[in-house]
Amino acid sequence: MYQLSMNSNISTLTERGQVSMPASLRRKMHLKAGQKLRWEPVSETEVRIVVEVDTVADPLQALGFSRRVRADAPRRTAEWMHEIREGE
């Protein structure tokens, strides 16, 4: 748990709904530009901000991707082999 001094950790909401996170908190939490923050309402006057954890892409997730993207129906191996051998 972080102990915070109230004066240095106050932000002002802009007309466009933007808020700057105090630099002291960003440093303590080792936050970097581009990190995602999720806002969760707790009550009418309180909100919880959760740092989203970056996930590393699993290369195995790409397996089967072309099948979902291709416009034509999946072809059987025999059909592929026939097409390849036509060029010989």
Backbone atoms as SQL, in Angstrom:
CREATE TABLE atoms (id INTEGER PRIMARY KEY, chain TEXT, resi INTEGER, resn TEXT, atom TEXT, x REAL, y REAL, z REAL);
INSERT INTO atoms VALUES
  (1, 'A', 1, 'MET', 'N', 0.840, -1.178, 0.000),
  (2, 'A', 1, 'MET', 'CA', 0.000, 0.000, 0.000),
  (3, 'A', 1, 'MET', 'C', 0.888, 1.245, 0.000),
  (4, 'A', 2, 'TYR', 'N', 0.508, 2.226, -0.739),
  (5, 'A', 2, 'TYR', 'CA', 1.271, 3.463, -0.832),
  (6, 'A', 2, 'TYR', 'C', 0.723, 4.487, 0.142),
  (7, 'A', 3, 'GLN', 'N', 1.621, 5.190, 0.816),
  (8, 'A', 3, 'GLN', 'CA', 1.190, 6.311, 1.633),
  (9, 'A', 3, 'GLN', 'C', 1.328, 7.564, 0.785),
  (10, 'A', 4, 'LEU', 'N', 0.255, 8.299, 0.703),
  (11, 'A', 4, 'LEU', 'CA', 0.222, 9.461, -0.184),
  (12, 'A', 4, 'LEU', 'C', -0.005, 10.729, 0.630),
  (13, 'A', 5, 'SER', 'N', 0.664, 11.773, 0.210),
  (14, 'A', 5, 'SER', 'CA', 0.346, 13.069, 0.793),
  (15, 'A', 5, 'SER', 'C', -0.724, 13.700, -0.079),
  (16, 'A', 6, 'MET', 'N', -1.767, 14.171, 0.511),
  (17, 'A', 6, 'MET', 'CA', -2.948, 14.624, -0.212),
  (18, 'A', 6, 'MET', 'C', -2.676, 15.768, -1.185),
  (19, 'A', 7, 'ASN', 'N', -1.848, 16.717, -0.853),
  (20, 'A', 7, 'ASN', 'CA', -1.656, 17.891, -1.695),
  (21, 'A', 7, 'ASN', 'C', -0.950, 17.569, -3.008),
  (22, 'A', 8, 'SER', 'N', 0.020, 16.672, -2.990),
  (23, 'A', 8, 'SER', 'CA', 0.787, 16.413, -4.209),
  (24, 'A', 8, 'SER', 'C', 0.108, 15.419, -5.138),
  (25, 'A', 9, 'ASN', 'N', -0.998, 14.827, -4.709),
  (26, 'A', 9, 'ASN', 'CA', -1.649, 13.813, -5.521),
  (27, 'A', 9, 'ASN', 'C', -3.071, 14.201, -5.907),
  (28, 'A', 10, 'ILE', 'N', -3.249, 15.463, -6.237),
  (29, 'A', 10, 'ILE', 'CA', -4.554, 15.947, -6.672),
  (30, 'A', 10, 'ILE', 'C', -4.472, 16.290, -8.154),
  (31, 'A', 11, 'SER', 'N', -5.473, 15.827, -8.896),
  (32, 'A', 11, 'SER', 'CA', -5.566, 16.142, -10.325),
  (33, 'A', 11, 'SER', 'C', -6.850, 16.909, -10.566),
  (34, 'A', 12, 'THR', 'N', -6.900, 17.616, -11.686),
  (35, 'A', 12, 'THR', 'CA', -8.093, 18.363, -12.072),
  (36, 'A', 12, 'THR', 'C', -8.634, 17.792, -13.366),
  (37, 'A', 13, 'LEU', 'N', -9.917, 17.551, -13.409),
  (38, 'A', 13, 'LEU', 'CA', -10.581, 17.044, -14.600),
  (39, 'A', 13, 'LEU', 'C', -10.768, 18.190, -15.591),
  (40, 'A', 14, 'THR', 'N', -10.316, 18.006, -16.832),
  (41, 'A', 14, 'THR', 'CA', -10.459, 19.060, -17.841),
  (42, 'A', 14, 'THR', 'C', -11.859, 19.020, -18.453),
  (43, 'A', 15, 'GLU', 'N', -12.179, 20.032, -19.269),
  (44, 'A', 15, 'GLU', 'CA', -13.475, 20.086, -19.948),
  (45, 'A', 15, 'GLU', 'C', -13.685, 18.887, -20.863),
  (46, 'A', 16, 'ARG', 'N', -12.590, 18.332, -21.370),
  (47, 'A', 16, 'ARG', 'CA', -12.672, 17.172, -22.268),
  (48, 'A', 16, 'ARG', 'C', -12.651, 15.847, -21.511),
  (49, 'A', 17, 'GLY', 'N', -12.688, 15.887, -20.187),
  (50, 'A', 17, 'GLY', 'CA', -12.722, 14.677, -19.387),
  (51, 'A', 17, 'GLY', 'C', -11.364, 14.022, -19.192),
  (52, 'A', 18, 'GLN', 'N', -10.288, 14.774, -19.381),
  (53, 'A', 18, 'GLN', 'CA', -8.948, 14.225, -19.237),
  (54, 'A', 18, 'GLN', 'C', -8.396, 14.509, -17.843),
  (55, 'A', 19, 'VAL', 'N', -7.550, 13.584, -17.382),
  (56, 'A', 19, 'VAL', 'CA', -6.918, 13.705, -16.073),
  (57, 'A', 19, 'VAL', 'C', -5.450, 13.357, -16.231),
  (58, 'A', 20, 'SER', 'N', -4.570, 14.107, -15.575),
  (59, 'A', 20, 'SER', 'CA', -3.144, 13.766, -15.540),
  (60, 'A', 20, 'SER', 'C', -2.867, 13.052, -14.227),
  (61, 'A', 21, 'MET', 'N', -2.163, 11.934, -14.334),
  (62, 'A', 21, 'MET', 'CA', -1.793, 11.193, -13.131),
  (63, 'A', 21, 'MET', 'C', -0.549, 11.846, -12.532),
  (64, 'A', 22, 'PRO', 'N', -0.527, 12.086, -11.242),
  (65, 'A', 22, 'PRO', 'CA', 0.636, 12.730, -10.623),
  (66, 'A', 22, 'PRO', 'C', 1.930, 11.949, -10.893),
  (67, 'A', 23, 'ALA', 'N', 2.989, 12.688, -11.184),
  (68, 'A', 23, 'ALA', 'CA', 4.272, 12.072, -11.517),
  (69, 'A', 23, 'ALA', 'C', 4.805, 11.212, -10.382),
  (70, 'A', 24, 'SER', 'N', 4.564, 11.617, -9.146),
  (71, 'A', 24, 'SER', 'CA', 5.068, 10.825, -8.013),
  (72, 'A', 24, 'SER', 'C', 4.460, 9.426, -8.011),
  (73, 'A', 25, 'LEU', 'N', 3.178, 9.319, -8.377),
  (74, 'A', 25, 'LEU', 'CA', 2.536, 7.999, -8.448),
  (75, 'A', 25, 'LEU', 'C', 3.055, 7.196, -9.632),
  (76, 'A', 26, 'ARG', 'N', 3.223, 7.867, -10.776),
  (77, 'A', 26, 'ARG', 'CA', 3.749, 7.160, -11.958),
  (78, 'A', 26, 'ARG', 'C', 5.120, 6.571, -11.656),
  (79, 'A', 27, 'ARG', 'N', 5.962, 7.333, -10.976),
  (80, 'A', 27, 'ARG', 'CA', 7.301, 6.833, -10.641),
  (81, 'A', 27, 'ARG', 'C', 7.227, 5.668, -9.655),
  (82, 'A', 28, 'LYS', 'N', 6.436, 5.819, -8.591),
  (83, 'A', 28, 'LYS', 'CA', 6.324, 4.768, -7.584),
  (84, 'A', 28, 'LYS', 'C', 5.795, 3.462, -8.187),
  (85, 'A', 29, 'MET', 'N', 4.891, 3.591, -9.143),
  (86, 'A', 29, 'MET', 'CA', 4.266, 2.402, -9.740),
  (87, 'A', 29, 'MET', 'C', 4.987, 1.946, -11.004),
  (88, 'A', 30, 'HIS', 'N', 6.076, 2.644, -11.364),
  (89, 'A', 30, 'HIS', 'CA', 6.880, 2.306, -12.555),
  (90, 'A', 30, 'HIS', 'C', 6.026, 2.267, -13.827),
  (91, 'A', 31, 'LEU', 'N', 5.146, 3.251, -13.976),
  (92, 'A', 31, 'LEU', 'CA', 4.278, 3.321, -15.152),
  (93, 'A', 31, 'LEU', 'C', 4.992, 4.036, -16.288),
  (94, 'A', 32, 'LYS', 'N', 4.715, 3.614, -17.487),
  (95, 'A', 32, 'LYS', 'CA', 5.309, 4.190, -18.691),
  (96, 'A', 32, 'LYS', 'C', 4.205, 4.688, -19.625),
  (97, 'A', 33, 'ALA', 'N', 4.568, 5.603, -20.497),
  (98, 'A', 33, 'ALA', 'CA', 3.620, 6.120, -21.492),
  (99, 'A', 33, 'ALA', 'C', 3.097, 4.965, -22.341),
  (100, 'A', 34, 'GLY', 'N', 1.821, 4.991, -22.613),
  (101, 'A', 34, 'GLY', 'CA', 1.213, 3.966, -23.452),
  (102, 'A', 34, 'GLY', 'C', 0.602, 2.810, -22.676),
  (103, 'A', 35, 'GLN', 'N', 0.907, 2.704, -21.380),
  (104, 'A', 35, 'GLN', 'CA', 0.297, 1.629, -20.598),
  (105, 'A', 35, 'GLN', 'C', -1.192, 1.884, -20.453),
  (106, 'A', 36, 'LYS', 'N', -1.975, 0.818, -20.400),
  (107, 'A', 36, 'LYS', 'CA', -3.432, 0.912, -20.294),
  (108, 'A', 36, 'LYS', 'C', -3.843, 0.932, -18.829),
  (109, 'A', 37, 'LEU', 'N', -4.793, 1.804, -18.518),
  (110, 'A', 37, 'LEU', 'CA', -5.369, 1.891, -17.179),
  (111, 'A', 37, 'LEU', 'C', -6.866, 1.635, -17.286),
  (112, 'A', 38, 'ARG', 'N', -7.393, 0.760, -16.428),
  (113, 'A', 38, 'ARG', 'CA', -8.827, 0.465, -16.430),
  (114, 'A', 38, 'ARG', 'C', -9.463, 1.188, -15.241),
  (115, 'A', 39, 'TRP', 'N', -10.551, 1.910, -15.506),
  (116, 'A', 39, 'TRP', 'CA', -11.251, 2.679, -14.484),
  (117, 'A', 39, 'TRP', 'C', -12.468, 1.867, -14.034),
  (118, 'A', 40, 'GLU', 'N', -12.548, 1.594, -12.725),
  (119, 'A', 40, 'GLU', 'CA', -13.665, 0.822, -12.173),
  (120, 'A', 40, 'GLU', 'C', -14.400, 1.671, -11.135),
  (121, 'A', 41, 'PRO', 'N', -15.688, 1.973, -11.366),
  (122, 'A', 41, 'PRO', 'CA', -16.430, 2.743, -10.368),
  (123, 'A', 41, 'PRO', 'C', -16.637, 1.915, -9.109),
  (124, 'A', 42, 'VAL', 'N', -16.384, 2.538, -7.957),
  (125, 'A', 42, 'VAL', 'CA', -16.557, 1.880, -6.661),
  (126, 'A', 42, 'VAL', 'C', -17.817, 2.404, -5.985),
  (127, 'A', 43, 'SER', 'N', -18.034, 3.704, -6.053),
  (128, 'A', 43, 'SER', 'CA', -19.226, 4.342, -5.487),
  (129, 'A', 43, 'SER', 'C', -19.473, 5.626, -6.279),
  (130, 'A', 44, 'GLU', 'N', -20.402, 6.427, -5.809),
  (131, 'A', 44, 'GLU', 'CA', -20.712, 7.701, -6.466),
  (132, 'A', 44, 'GLU', 'C', -19.540, 8.677, -6.425),
  (133, 'A', 45, 'THR', 'N', -18.651, 8.533, -5.460),
  (134, 'A', 45, 'THR', 'CA', -17.542, 9.485, -5.295),
  (135, 'A', 45, 'THR', 'C', -16.168, 8.820, -5.315),
  (136, 'A', 46, 'GLU', 'N', -16.106, 7.562, -5.718),
  (137, 'A', 46, 'GLU', 'CA', -14.832, 6.858, -5.673),
  (138, 'A', 46, 'GLU', 'C', -14.672, 5.978, -6.915),
  (139, 'A', 47, 'VAL', 'N', -13.424, 5.942, -7.421),
  (140, 'A', 47, 'VAL', 'CA', -13.112, 5.106, -8.583),
  (141, 'A', 47, 'VAL', 'C', -11.788, 4.402, -8.322),
  (142, 'A', 48, 'ARG', 'N', -11.678, 3.183, -8.812),
  (143, 'A', 48, 'ARG', 'CA', -10.435, 2.417, -8.690),
  (144, 'A', 48, 'ARG', 'C', -9.787, 2.403, -10.070),
  (145, 'A', 49, 'ILE', 'N', -8.492, 2.665, -10.125),
  (146, 'A', 49, 'ILE', 'CA', -7.751, 2.630, -11.385),
  (147, 'A', 49, 'ILE', 'C', -6.814, 1.431, -11.321),
  (148, 'A', 50, 'VAL', 'N', -6.967, 0.518, -12.273),
  (149, 'A', 50, 'VAL', 'CA', -6.186, -0.712, -12.294),
  (150, 'A', 50, 'VAL', 'C', -5.268, -0.690, -13.508),
  (151, 'A', 51, 'VAL', 'N', -3.994, -0.973, -13.299),
  (152, 'A', 51, 'VAL', 'CA', -3.033, -1.034, -14.397),
  (153, 'A', 51, 'VAL', 'C', -3.224, -2.369, -15.115),
  (154, 'A', 52, 'GLU', 'N', -3.495, -2.310, -16.410),
  (155, 'A', 52, 'GLU', 'CA', -3.646, -3.523, -17.205),
  (156, 'A', 52, 'GLU', 'C', -2.273, -4.142, -17.428),
  (157, 'A', 53, 'VAL', 'N', -2.168, -5.416, -17.232),
  (158, 'A', 53, 'VAL', 'CA', -0.908, -6.133, -17.403),
  (159, 'A', 53, 'VAL', 'C', -0.700, -6.416, -18.884),
  (160, 'A', 54, 'ASP', 'N', 0.491, -6.077, -19.387),
  (161, 'A', 54, 'ASP', 'CA', 0.813, -6.376, -20.780),
  (162, 'A', 54, 'ASP', 'C', 0.992, -7.872, -20.931),
  (163, 'A', 55, 'THR', 'N', 0.361, -8.428, -21.957),
  (164, 'A', 55, 'THR', 'CA', 0.526, -9.853, -22.211),
  (165, 'A', 55, 'THR', 'C', 1.391, -10.032, -23.444),
  (166, 'A', 56, 'VAL', 'N', 2.232, -11.025, -23.402),
  (167, 'A', 56, 'VAL', 'CA', 3.097, -11.340, -24.537),
  (168, 'A', 56, 'VAL', 'C', 2.309, -12.249, -25.469),
  (169, 'A', 57, 'ALA', 'N', 2.311, -11.911, -26.750),
  (170, 'A', 57, 'ALA', 'CA', 1.571, -12.707, -27.721),
  (171, 'A', 57, 'ALA', 'C', 2.153, -14.108, -27.823),
  (172, 'A', 58, 'ASP', 'N', 1.274, -15.091, -27.831),
  (173, 'A', 58, 'ASP', 'CA', 1.670, -16.484, -27.971),
  (174, 'A', 58, 'ASP', 'C', 1.692, -16.824, -29.452),
  (175, 'A', 59, 'PRO', 'N', 2.845, -17.213, -30.005),
  (176, 'A', 59, 'PRO', 'CA', 2.910, -17.507, -31.435),
  (177, 'A', 59, 'PRO', 'C', 1.985, -18.648, -31.851),
  (178, 'A', 60, 'LEU', 'N', 1.649, -19.518, -30.942),
  (179, 'A', 60, 'LEU', 'CA', 0.758, -20.626, -31.286),
  (180, 'A', 60, 'LEU', 'C', -0.677, -20.171, -31.502),
  (181, 'A', 61, 'GLN', 'N', -1.022, -18.953, -31.060),
  (182, 'A', 61, 'GLN', 'CA', -2.360, -18.434, -31.283),
  (183, 'A', 61, 'GLN', 'C', -2.607, -18.170, -32.761),
  (184, 'A', 62, 'ALA', 'N', -1.555, -18.025, -33.532),
  (185, 'A', 62, 'ALA', 'CA', -1.701, -17.753, -34.965),
  (186, 'A', 62, 'ALA', 'C', -2.118, -18.992, -35.749),
  (187, 'A', 63, 'LEU', 'N', -1.945, -20.181, -35.175),
  (188, 'A', 63, 'LEU', 'CA', -2.334, -21.394, -35.880),
  (189, 'A', 63, 'LEU', 'C', -3.827, -21.358, -36.189),
  (190, 'A', 64, 'GLY', 'N', -4.162, -21.641, -37.406),
  (191, 'A', 64, 'GLY', 'CA', -5.558, -21.622, -37.813),
  (192, 'A', 64, 'GLY', 'C', -6.071, -20.242, -38.167),
  (193, 'A', 65, 'PHE', 'N', -5.230, -19.214, -38.068),
  (194, 'A', 65, 'PHE', 'CA', -5.682, -17.848, -38.341),
  (195, 'A', 65, 'PHE', 'C', -6.125, -17.679, -39.781),
  (196, 'A', 66, 'SER', 'N', -5.352, -18.231, -40.730),
  (197, 'A', 66, 'SER', 'CA', -5.695, -18.049, -42.144),
  (198, 'A', 66, 'SER', 'C', -7.034, -18.679, -42.465),
  (199, 'A', 67, 'ARG', 'N', -7.383, -19.735, -41.787),
  (200, 'A', 67, 'ARG', 'CA', -8.662, -20.380, -42.033),
  (201, 'A', 67, 'ARG', 'C', -9.815, -19.451, -41.680),
  (202, 'A', 68, 'ARG', 'N', -9.646, -18.623, -40.648),
  (203, 'A', 68, 'ARG', 'CA', -10.712, -17.699, -40.248),
  (204, 'A', 68, 'ARG', 'C', -10.775, -16.482, -41.159),
  (205, 'A', 69, 'VAL', 'N', -9.667, -16.139, -41.822),
  (206, 'A', 69, 'VAL', 'CA', -9.590, -14.914, -42.600),
  (207, 'A', 69, 'VAL', 'C', -9.882, -15.142, -44.090),
  (208, 'A', 70, 'ARG', 'N', -9.485, -16.299, -44.596),
  (209, 'A', 70, 'ARG', 'CA', -9.628, -16.556, -46.034),
  (210, 'A', 70, 'ARG', 'C', -11.088, -16.502, -46.465),
  (211, 'A', 71, 'ALA', 'N', -11.317, -15.931, -47.636),
  (212, 'A', 71, 'ALA', 'CA', -12.672, -15.821, -48.169),
  (213, 'A', 71, 'ALA', 'C', -13.148, -17.151, -48.740),
  (214, 'A', 72, 'ASP', 'N', -12.239, -17.912, -49.369),
  (215, 'A', 72, 'ASP', 'CA', -12.654, -19.183, -49.957),
  (216, 'A', 72, 'ASP', 'C', -12.713, -20.272, -48.884),
  (217, 'A', 73, 'ALA', 'N', -13.455, -21.320, -49.188),
  (218, 'A', 73, 'ALA', 'CA', -13.607, -22.423, -48.236),
  (219, 'A', 73, 'ALA', 'C', -12.284, -23.172, -48.088),
  (220, 'A', 74, 'PRO', 'N', -12.035, -23.756, -46.935),
  (221, 'A', 74, 'PRO', 'CA', -10.803, -24.523, -46.752),
  (222, 'A', 74, 'PRO', 'C', -10.746, -25.683, -47.745),
  (223, 'A', 75, 'ARG', 'N', -9.540, -25.941, -48.252),
  (224, 'A', 75, 'ARG', 'CA', -9.378, -27.027, -49.223),
  (225, 'A', 75, 'ARG', 'C', -8.687, -28.202, -48.557),
  (226, 'A', 76, 'ARG', 'N', -8.969, -29.373, -49.073),
  (227, 'A', 76, 'ARG', 'CA', -8.344, -30.581, -48.562),
  (228, 'A', 76, 'ARG', 'C', -6.928, -30.690, -49.118),
  (229, 'A', 77, 'THR', 'N', -6.101, -31.467, -48.435),
  (230, 'A', 77, 'THR', 'CA', -4.715, -31.650, -48.841),
  (231, 'A', 77, 'THR', 'C', -4.632, -32.198, -50.263),
  (232, 'A', 78, 'ALA', 'N', -5.494, -33.114, -50.618),
  (233, 'A', 78, 'ALA', 'CA', -5.489, -33.703, -51.964),
  (234, 'A', 78, 'ALA', 'C', -5.716, -32.632, -53.026),
  (235, 'A', 79, 'GLU', 'N', -6.570, -31.664, -52.732),
  (236, 'A', 79, 'GLU', 'CA', -6.817, -30.574, -53.680),
  (237, 'A', 79, 'GLU', 'C', -5.573, -29.708, -53.844),
  (238, 'A', 80, 'TRP', 'N', -4.878, -29.399, -52.737),
  (239, 'A', 80, 'TRP', 'CA', -3.648, -28.621, -52.803),
  (240, 'A', 80, 'TRP', 'C', -2.598, -29.359, -53.631),
  (241, 'A', 81, 'MET', 'N', -2.436, -30.642, -53.372),
  (242, 'A', 81, 'MET', 'CA', -1.431, -31.438, -54.085),
  (243, 'A', 81, 'MET', 'C', -1.748, -31.484, -55.582),
  (244, 'A', 82, 'HIS', 'N', -3.005, -31.622, -55.930),
  (245, 'A', 82, 'HIS', 'CA', -3.399, -31.639, -57.343),
  (246, 'A', 82, 'HIS', 'C', -3.030, -30.310, -58.012),
  (247, 'A', 83, 'GLU', 'N', -3.306, -29.198, -57.332),
  (248, 'A', 83, 'GLU', 'CA', -2.982, -27.880, -57.896),
  (249, 'A', 83, 'GLU', 'C', -1.473, -27.711, -58.058),
  (250, 'A', 84, 'ILE', 'N', -0.701, -28.182, -57.095),
  (251, 'A', 84, 'ILE', 'CA', 0.751, -28.049, -57.165),
  (252, 'A', 84, 'ILE', 'C', 1.306, -28.890, -58.308),
  (253, 'A', 85, 'ARG', 'N', 0.799, -30.102, -58.467),
  (254, 'A', 85, 'ARG', 'CA', 1.324, -31.010, -59.493),
  (255, 'A', 85, 'ARG', 'C', 0.923, -30.597, -60.900),
  (256, 'A', 86, 'GLU', 'N', -0.098, -29.808, -61.061),
  (257, 'A', 86, 'GLU', 'CA', -0.499, -29.344, -62.391),
  (258, 'A', 86, 'GLU', 'C', 0.609, -28.525, -63.038),
  (259, 'A', 87, 'GLY', 'N', 1.396, -27.852, -62.259),
  (260, 'A', 87, 'GLY', 'CA', 2.460, -27.004, -62.776),
  (261, 'A', 87, 'GLY', 'C', 3.697, -27.776, -63.196),
  (262, 'A', 88, 'GLU', 'N', 3.767, -29.077, -62.936),
  (263, 'A', 88, 'GLU', 'CA', 4.980, -29.860, -63.272),
  (264, 'A', 88, 'GLU', 'C', 5.015, -30.214, -64.739);
